[in-house]
Amino acid sequence: MTRTEARMIAEELFKLFEKNGFKPQMITPERYLNAKEAAKLLGMPLNTLYKKVTEIPHVKQGKRHVFKESALREWMDNC
């Protein structure tokens, strides 16, 4: 399939979506934060983040803690 053919197909799909009232949404990639970025987002010092890390949603990759931004925002809303 050539690039032109792919573009034509995409345009036709878009027209069908519009015609049927479907609005395609852009998928935004999930943002992952390191501990320093997570502490800043949560508005707490880094050492406090490490003290509360068992309460805060995160994933551990080796020795590093990785925080999903959407999970942190949800956690803040529920506190």
N, CA and C atoms as a LAMMPS dump frame, in Angstrom:
ITEM: TIMESTEP
0
ITEM: NUMBER OF ATOMS
237
ITEM: BOX BOUNDS ff ff ff
-5.0000000000000000e+02 5.0000000000000000e+02
-5.0000000000000000e+02 5.0000000000000000e+02
-5.0000000000000000e+02 5.0000000000000000e+02
ITEM: ATOMS id mol type element x y z
1 1 1 N 0.855 -1.169 0
2 1 2 C 0 0 0
3 1 3 C 0.904 1.237 0
4 2 1 N 0.553 2.155 -0.836
5 2 2 C 1.337 3.387 -0.904
6 2 3 C 0.835 4.392 0.123
7 3 1 N 1.624 5.409 0.333
8 3 2 C 1.247 6.46 1.277
9 3 3 C -0.028 7.167 0.817
10 4 1 N -0.159 7.383 -0.479
11 4 2 C -1.347 8.038 -1.032
12 4 3 C -2.594 7.199 -0.79
13 5 1 N -2.482 5.895 -1.009
14 5 2 C -3.617 5.006 -0.764
15 5 3 C -4.007 5.003 0.718
16 6 1 N -3.02 4.969 1.577
17 6 2 C -3.293 4.987 3.018
18 6 3 C -3.985 6.278 3.418
19 7 1 N -3.535 7.382 2.868
20 7 2 C -4.159 8.673 3.17
21 7 3 C -5.61 8.699 2.695
22 8 1 N -5.875 8.144 1.492
23 8 2 C -7.238 8.114 0.966
24 8 3 C -8.148 7.28 1.866
25 9 1 N -7.649 6.169 2.328
26 9 2 C -8.428 5.305 3.225
27 9 3 C -8.714 6.04 4.532
28 10 1 N -7.697 6.698 5.08
29 10 2 C -7.872 7.435 6.334
30 10 3 C -8.899 8.547 6.176
31 11 1 N -8.862 9.25 5.059
32 11 2 C -9.834 10.32 4.811
33 11 3 C -11.251 9.764 4.711
34 12 1 N -11.405 8.621 4.035
35 12 2 C -12.726 8.002 3.921
36 12 3 C -13.244 7.556 5.29
37 13 1 N -12.366 6.974 6.104
38 13 2 C -12.765 6.572 7.452
39 13 3 C -13.185 7.784 8.277
40 14 1 N -12.431 8.849 8.171
41 14 2 C -12.756 10.068 8.911
42 14 3 C -14.123 10.602 8.498
43 15 1 N -14.411 10.576 7.194
44 15 2 C -15.719 11.03 6.706
45 15 3 C -16.845 10.156 7.263
46 16 1 N -16.628 8.836 7.285
47 16 2 C -17.629 7.929 7.842
48 16 3 C -17.86 8.205 9.328
49 17 1 N -16.777 8.425 10.056
50 17 2 C -16.892 8.739 11.484
51 17 3 C -17.699 10.011 11.687
52 18 1 N -17.395 11.047 10.924
53 18 2 C -18.121 12.317 11.046
54 18 3 C -19.593 12.143 10.703
55 19 1 N -19.858 11.4 9.642
56 19 2 C -21.222 11.181 9.18
57 19 3 C -22.063 10.472 10.241
58 20 1 N -21.456 9.552 10.979
59 20 2 C -22.162 8.772 11.996
60 20 3 C -22.055 9.376 13.392
61 21 1 N -21.512 10.575 13.5
62 21 2 C -21.452 11.269 14.78
63 21 3 C -20.361 10.792 15.714
64 22 1 N -19.439 10.007 15.216
65 22 2 C -18.334 9.529 16.051
66 22 3 C -17.193 10.518 15.952
67 23 1 N -16.698 10.946 17.111
68 23 2 C -15.579 11.888 17.11
69 23 3 C -14.35 11.18 17.655
70 24 1 N -13.417 10.864 16.764
71 24 2 C -12.204 10.191 17.225
72 24 3 C -11.431 11.082 18.196
73 25 1 N -10.931 10.494 19.269
74 25 2 C -10.158 11.25 20.241
75 25 3 C -8.687 10.925 20.062
76 26 1 N -7.894 11.924 20.323
77 26 2 C -6.45 11.706 20.28
78 26 3 C -6.058 10.929 21.54
79 27 1 N -5.251 9.942 21.362
80 27 2 C -4.769 9.174 22.505
81 27 3 C -3.454 9.8 22.945
82 28 1 N -3.433 10.24 24.18
83 28 2 C -2.203 10.839 24.691
84 28 3 C -1.447 9.785 25.48
85 29 1 N -0.17 9.707 25.251
86 29 2 C 0.602 8.703 25.974
87 29 3 C 0.649 9.02 27.466
88 30 1 N 0.684 7.99 28.274
89 30 2 C 0.748 8.154 29.722
90 30 3 C 2.114 8.711 30.1
91 31 1 N 2.11 9.618 31.045
92 31 2 C 3.357 10.227 31.499
93 31 3 C 3.79 9.558 32.801
94 32 1 N 5.032 9.139 32.845
95 32 2 C 5.597 8.521 34.035
96 32 3 C 6.609 9.484 34.641
97 33 1 N 6.593 9.568 35.978
98 33 2 C 7.433 10.521 36.687
99 33 3 C 8.434 9.8 37.571
100 34 1 N 9.597 10.425 37.744
101 34 2 C 10.531 9.903 38.734
102 34 3 C 10.124 10.464 40.101
103 35 1 N 10.818 10.078 41.15
104 35 2 C 10.439 10.472 42.507
105 35 3 C 10.467 11.99 42.689
106 36 1 N 11.458 12.641 42.145
107 36 2 C 11.573 14.1 42.292
108 36 3 C 10.398 14.812 41.621
109 37 1 N 10.037 14.367 40.413
110 37 2 C 8.901 14.959 39.694
111 37 3 C 7.587 14.675 40.419
112 38 1 N 7.453 13.46 40.959
113 38 2 C 6.238 13.09 41.686
114 38 3 C 6.091 13.941 42.943
115 39 1 N 7.18 14.154 43.665
116 39 2 C 7.141 14.973 44.878
117 39 3 C 6.711 16.4 44.534
118 40 1 N 7.214 16.924 43.437
119 40 2 C 6.837 18.275 43.011
120 40 3 C 5.349 18.335 42.671
121 41 1 N 4.859 17.342 41.928
122 41 2 C 3.446 17.295 41.558
123 41 3 C 2.561 17.225 42.804
124 42 1 N 2.993 16.433 43.781
125 42 2 C 2.207 16.253 44.999
126 42 3 C 2.393 17.395 45.995
127 43 1 N 3.37 18.255 45.737
128 43 2 C 3.606 19.395 46.618
129 43 3 C 4.199 18.997 47.957
130 44 1 N 5.093 18.022 47.922
131 44 2 C 5.724 17.583 49.173
132 44 3 C 7.219 17.436 48.959
133 45 1 N 7.985 17.553 50.031
134 45 2 C 9.426 17.324 49.904
135 45 3 C 9.723 15.877 49.504
136 46 1 N 10.846 15.686 48.865
137 46 2 C 11.222 14.357 48.383
138 46 3 C 11.315 13.345 49.522
139 47 1 N 11.871 13.741 50.668
140 47 2 C 11.995 12.783 51.773
141 47 3 C 10.622 12.373 52.316
142 48 1 N 9.63 13.282 52.261
143 48 2 C 8.266 12.937 52.683
144 48 3 C 7.655 11.93 51.708
145 49 1 N 7.911 12.121 50.428
146 49 2 C 7.418 11.167 49.424
147 49 3 C 7.949 9.775 49.727
148 50 1 N 9.237 9.664 50.033
149 50 2 C 9.821 8.354 50.317
150 50 3 C 9.244 7.756 51.602
151 51 1 N 8.915 8.605 52.58
152 51 2 C 8.317 8.101 53.82
153 51 3 C 6.909 7.561 53.586
154 52 1 N 6.19 8.176 52.627
155 52 2 C 4.801 7.788 52.353
156 52 3 C 4.664 6.884 51.131
157 53 1 N 5.777 6.407 50.605
158 53 2 C 5.747 5.684 49.326
159 53 3 C 4.853 4.443 49.372
160 54 1 N 4.658 3.858 50.547
161 54 2 C 3.787 2.674 50.623
162 54 3 C 2.319 3.047 50.424
163 55 1 N 1.97 4.32 50.66
164 55 2 C 0.587 4.792 50.499
165 55 3 C 0.318 5.326 49.092
166 56 1 N 1.376 5.646 48.374
167 56 2 C 1.261 6.326 47.076
168 56 3 C 1.4 5.298 45.96
169 57 1 N 0.498 5.336 44.954
170 57 2 C 0.6 4.367 43.851
171 57 3 C 1.893 4.559 43.056
172 58 1 N 2.622 3.479 42.886
173 58 2 C 3.88 3.522 42.142
174 58 3 C 4.266 2.117 41.692
175 59 1 N 5.292 2.07 40.882
176 59 2 C 5.881 0.807 40.428
177 59 3 C 7.368 0.904 40.73
178 60 1 N 7.949 -0.178 41.128
179 60 2 C 9.375 -0.169 41.402
180 60 3 C 10.104 -0.843 40.251
181 61 1 N 11.059 -0.147 39.68
182 61 2 C 11.886 -0.693 38.601
183 61 3 C 13.311 -0.76 39.144
184 62 1 N 13.685 -1.931 39.576
185 62 2 C 14.99 -2.069 40.227
186 62 3 C 14.943 -1.317 41.548
187 63 1 N 15.82 -0.342 41.719
188 63 2 C 15.838 0.47 42.936
189 63 3 C 15.014 1.745 42.787
190 64 1 N 14.54 2.003 41.586
191 64 2 C 13.822 3.256 41.312
192 64 3 C 12.326 3.109 41.52
193 65 1 N 11.71 4.181 41.988
194 65 2 C 10.255 4.262 42.087
195 65 3 C 9.769 5.07 40.892
196 66 1 N 8.784 4.55 40.177
197 66 2 C 8.221 5.23 39.009
198 66 3 C 6.744 5.461 39.288
199 67 1 N 6.295 6.68 39.011
200 67 2 C 4.937 7.09 39.339
201 67 3 C 4.186 7.462 38.068
202 68 1 N 2.987 6.921 37.914
203 68 2 C 2.126 7.235 36.781
204 68 3 C 1.376 8.525 37.131
205 69 1 N 1.515 9.548 36.3
206 69 2 C 0.935 10.855 36.61
207 69 3 C -0.566 10.774 36.851
208 70 1 N -1.293 10.042 36.019
209 70 2 C -2.747 9.959 36.175
210 70 3 C -3.117 9.288 37.5
211 71 1 N -2.339 8.271 37.913
212 71 2 C -2.605 7.592 39.181
213 71 3 C -2.348 8.532 40.361
214 72 1 N -1.314 9.37 40.256
215 72 2 C -1.027 10.336 41.319
216 72 3 C -2.145 11.362 41.433
217 73 1 N -2.624 11.843 40.293
218 73 2 C -3.711 12.833 40.319
219 73 3 C -4.989 12.228 40.922
220 74 1 N -5.275 10.987 40.564
221 74 2 C -6.44 10.297 41.124
222 74 3 C -6.277 10.103 42.635
223 75 1 N -5.067 9.729 43.053
224 75 2 C -4.774 9.539 44.469
225 75 3 C -4.966 10.851 45.234
226 76 1 N -4.508 11.974 44.644
227 76 2 C -4.681 13.278 45.294
228 76 3 C -6.159 13.623 45.434
229 77 1 N -6.953 13.304 44.427
230 77 2 C -8.384 13.601 44.467
231 77 3 C -9.098 12.805 45.56
232 78 1 N -8.593 11.613 45.85
233 78 2 C -9.236 10.735 46.823
234 78 3 C -8.717 10.92 48.257
235 79 1 N -7.734 11.77 48.425
236 79 2 C -7.187 11.992 49.783
237 79 3 C -8.025 12.995 50.557
